[in-house]
Amino acid sequence: MSFLVKIVANFSRDLLKVLVSPEETFKAVKDKGLENQGLYLYIFMCAFLGFMLGGVVSAITGVWIVFPIAFAVVVTVIALLKLIVWAIISHVVAVFVFKGEGSLTNTIKLMGFSAAPFILGIFALMTLILIGTIFTSAMLFVIMYIWAIIIGSTAVSIEHRIGFGRSFLSVLGVPALVIIGVMMLVGVFQ
Protein backbone atom coordinates (compact mmCIF):
# COMPACT_ATOMS: atom_id res chain seq x y z
CA MET A 1 0.00 0.00 0.00
CA SER A 2 2.84 2.43 0.75
CA PHE A 3 4.15 1.85 -2.81
CA LEU A 4 0.89 3.20 -4.25
CA VAL A 5 0.96 6.18 -1.87
CA LYS A 6 4.54 6.91 -2.97
CA ILE A 7 3.56 6.80 -6.65
CA VAL A 8 0.62 9.16 -6.08
CA ALA A 9 2.80 11.52 -4.01
CA ASN A 10 5.51 11.60 -6.69
CA PHE A 11 2.92 12.15 -9.43
CA SER A 12 1.34 15.02 -7.48
CA ARG A 13 4.73 16.60 -6.81
CA ASP A 14 5.78 16.36 -10.46
CA LEU A 15 2.43 17.69 -11.65
CA LEU A 16 2.75 20.67 -9.32
CA LYS A 17 6.29 21.35 -10.60
CA VAL A 18 5.04 21.50 -14.19
CA LEU A 19 2.21 23.86 -13.22
CA VAL A 20 4.29 26.19 -11.06
CA SER A 21 7.65 26.23 -12.85
CA PRO A 22 7.45 24.64 -16.29
CA GLU A 23 10.76 26.07 -17.54
CA GLU A 24 12.80 24.63 -14.69
CA THR A 25 10.89 21.37 -14.87
CA PHE A 26 11.49 20.95 -18.61
CA LYS A 27 15.20 21.67 -18.22
CA ALA A 28 15.41 18.99 -15.51
CA VAL A 29 13.34 16.57 -17.61
CA LYS A 30 15.65 17.05 -20.60
CA ASP A 31 18.77 16.68 -18.43
CA LYS A 32 17.47 13.39 -17.01
CA GLY A 33 16.11 12.10 -20.34
CA LEU A 34 12.55 11.79 -19.02
CA GLU A 35 10.72 13.40 -21.94
CA ASN A 36 8.45 10.33 -22.26
CA GLN A 37 6.75 11.34 -19.01
CA GLY A 38 5.06 14.13 -20.96
CA LEU A 39 3.25 11.58 -23.12
CA TYR A 40 2.36 9.44 -20.11
CA LEU A 41 0.93 12.47 -18.33
CA TYR A 42 -0.99 13.50 -21.44
CA ILE A 43 -2.54 10.06 -21.91
CA PHE A 44 -3.44 9.73 -18.23
CA MET A 45 -4.98 13.20 -17.93
CA CYS A 46 -6.94 12.90 -21.20
CA ALA A 47 -8.28 9.49 -20.23
CA PHE A 48 -9.27 10.74 -16.80
CA LEU A 49 -10.88 13.90 -18.23
CA GLY A 50 -12.73 11.76 -20.79
CA PHE A 51 -13.90 9.44 -18.04
CA MET A 52 -15.21 12.43 -16.07
CA LEU A 53 -16.94 13.80 -19.18
CA GLY A 54 -18.49 10.39 -19.71
CA GLY A 55 -19.64 10.54 -16.10
CA VAL A 56 -21.51 13.76 -16.85
CA VAL A 57 -23.20 12.12 -19.85
CA SER A 58 -23.96 9.02 -17.75
CA ALA A 59 -25.57 11.12 -15.05
CA ILE A 60 -27.79 12.73 -17.67
CA THR A 61 -28.70 9.54 -19.56
CA GLY A 62 -28.63 6.98 -16.77
CA VAL A 63 -26.32 4.58 -18.65
CA TRP A 64 -23.56 4.28 -16.07
CA ILE A 65 -20.69 2.13 -17.25
CA VAL A 66 -20.72 2.53 -21.03
CA PHE A 67 -20.24 6.27 -21.41
CA PRO A 68 -17.32 6.88 -19.04
CA ILE A 69 -15.21 4.12 -20.60
CA ALA A 70 -16.13 5.06 -24.17
CA PHE A 71 -15.48 8.74 -23.53
CA ALA A 72 -12.12 7.95 -21.91
CA VAL A 73 -10.99 6.06 -25.02
CA VAL A 74 -12.42 8.53 -27.55
CA VAL A 75 -11.13 11.63 -25.74
CA THR A 76 -7.67 10.08 -25.38
CA VAL A 77 -7.41 9.14 -29.07
CA ILE A 78 -8.69 12.52 -30.28
CA ALA A 79 -6.47 14.38 -27.80
CA LEU A 80 -3.38 12.43 -28.90
CA LEU A 81 -4.11 13.26 -32.54
CA LYS A 82 -4.57 16.91 -31.58
CA LEU A 83 -1.30 16.89 -29.64
CA ILE A 84 0.59 15.38 -32.58
CA VAL A 85 -0.83 17.89 -35.08
CA TRP A 86 -0.24 20.80 -32.67
CA ALA A 87 3.35 19.67 -32.03
CA ILE A 88 4.07 19.17 -35.76
CA ILE A 89 2.81 22.66 -36.62
CA SER A 90 4.69 24.19 -33.67
CA HIS A 91 7.86 22.29 -34.58
CA VAL A 92 7.71 23.28 -38.26
CA VAL A 93 7.18 26.95 -37.38
CA ALA A 94 9.92 26.86 -34.72
CA VAL A 95 12.44 25.23 -37.08
CA PHE A 96 11.68 26.91 -40.40
CA VAL A 97 10.51 30.35 -39.29
CA PHE A 98 12.53 30.89 -36.10
CA LYS A 99 15.52 28.61 -36.81
CA GLY A 100 14.92 26.38 -33.79
CA GLU A 101 17.17 23.41 -33.12
CA GLY A 102 14.90 20.81 -31.47
CA SER A 103 13.53 17.48 -32.66
CA LEU A 104 9.92 16.71 -33.52
CA THR A 105 9.84 13.67 -31.24
CA ASN A 106 10.97 15.64 -28.19
CA THR A 107 8.61 18.47 -29.11
CA ILE A 108 5.68 16.04 -29.01
CA LYS A 109 6.86 14.51 -25.74
CA LEU A 110 7.48 17.84 -23.99
CA MET A 111 4.23 19.33 -25.27
CA GLY A 112 2.52 16.37 -23.60
CA PHE A 113 3.17 18.16 -20.32
CA SER A 114 0.63 20.77 -21.47
CA ALA A 115 -1.95 18.35 -20.07
CA ALA A 116 -0.95 19.29 -16.51
CA PRO A 117 -3.60 22.06 -16.34
CA PHE A 118 -6.24 19.46 -17.25
CA ILE A 119 -6.51 19.02 -13.49
CA LEU A 120 -8.56 22.25 -13.66
CA GLY A 121 -10.79 20.65 -16.29
CA ILE A 122 -11.33 17.67 -14.03
CA PHE A 123 -12.17 20.01 -11.17
CA ALA A 124 -14.49 21.97 -13.49
CA LEU A 125 -16.37 18.80 -14.40
CA MET A 126 -16.59 17.81 -10.74
CA THR A 127 -18.12 21.18 -9.81
CA LEU A 128 -20.49 20.91 -12.75
CA ILE A 129 -21.62 17.42 -11.69
CA LEU A 130 -21.81 18.03 -7.95
CA ILE A 131 -22.91 21.65 -7.73
CA GLY A 132 -24.12 22.55 -11.21
CA THR A 133 -21.92 25.65 -11.52
CA ILE A 134 -21.88 26.34 -15.25
CA PHE A 135 -20.11 29.73 -15.13
CA THR A 136 -17.41 28.56 -12.71
CA SER A 137 -16.82 25.42 -14.75
CA ALA A 138 -16.57 27.43 -17.98
CA MET A 139 -14.06 29.82 -16.41
CA LEU A 140 -11.96 26.92 -15.13
CA PHE A 141 -11.88 25.48 -18.65
CA VAL A 142 -10.76 28.86 -20.06
CA ILE A 143 -7.96 29.07 -17.48
CA MET A 144 -7.03 25.46 -18.23
CA TYR A 145 -6.60 26.17 -21.96
CA ILE A 146 -4.61 29.37 -21.39
CA TRP A 147 -2.33 27.57 -18.96
CA ALA A 148 -1.91 24.66 -21.41
CA ILE A 149 -0.84 27.09 -24.15
CA ILE A 150 1.70 28.68 -21.80
CA ILE A 151 3.13 25.26 -20.86
CA GLY A 152 3.19 24.21 -24.54
CA SER A 153 5.01 27.43 -25.42
CA THR A 154 7.52 26.82 -22.66
CA ALA A 155 8.07 23.28 -23.94
CA VAL A 156 8.81 24.54 -27.46
CA SER A 157 11.04 27.28 -26.05
CA ILE A 158 13.13 24.77 -24.09
CA GLU A 159 13.27 22.17 -26.87
CA HIS A 160 14.10 24.57 -29.71
CA ARG A 161 16.03 27.23 -27.76
CA ILE A 162 14.16 30.11 -29.41
CA GLY A 163 12.82 32.07 -26.42
CA PHE A 164 9.31 32.28 -25.08
CA GLY A 165 8.00 34.95 -27.48
CA ARG A 166 8.97 33.02 -30.58
CA SER A 167 7.79 29.75 -29.11
CA PHE A 168 4.43 31.35 -28.26
CA LEU A 169 4.12 32.40 -31.90
CA SER A 170 5.07 28.85 -32.94
CA VAL A 171 2.48 27.29 -30.64
CA LEU A 172 -0.41 29.71 -31.06
CA GLY A 173 0.26 32.77 -33.22
CA VAL A 174 1.25 31.35 -36.59
CA PRO A 175 -1.11 28.32 -36.41
CA ALA A 176 -3.98 30.69 -35.57
CA LEU A 177 -3.11 32.87 -38.57
CA VAL A 178 -3.01 29.79 -40.83
CA ILE A 179 -6.40 28.60 -39.55
CA ILE A 180 -7.90 32.08 -40.03
CA GLY A 181 -6.41 32.24 -43.54
CA VAL A 182 -7.83 28.84 -44.48
CA MET A 183 -11.25 29.83 -43.10
CA MET A 184 -11.14 33.03 -45.15
CA LEU A 185 -10.22 31.08 -48.31
CA VAL A 186 -13.01 28.60 -47.71
CA GLY A 187 -15.41 31.52 -47.22
CA VAL A 188 -14.29 33.11 -50.51
CA PHE A 189 -14.85 29.91 -52.49
CA GLN A 190 -18.33 29.18 -51.12
Secondary structure, DSSP 8 states (H G I E B T S, - for coil): -HHHHHHHHHHHHHHHHHHH-HHHHHHHHHHHT-THHHHHHHHHHHHHHHHHHHHHHHHHH--TTHHHHHHHHHHHHHHHHHHHHHHHHHHHIIIIIT-----HHHHHHHHGGGGTTHHHHHHHHHHHHHT--HHHHHHHHHHHHHHHHHHHHHHHHHHHT--HHHHHIIIIIHHHHHHHHHHHHHHHT-
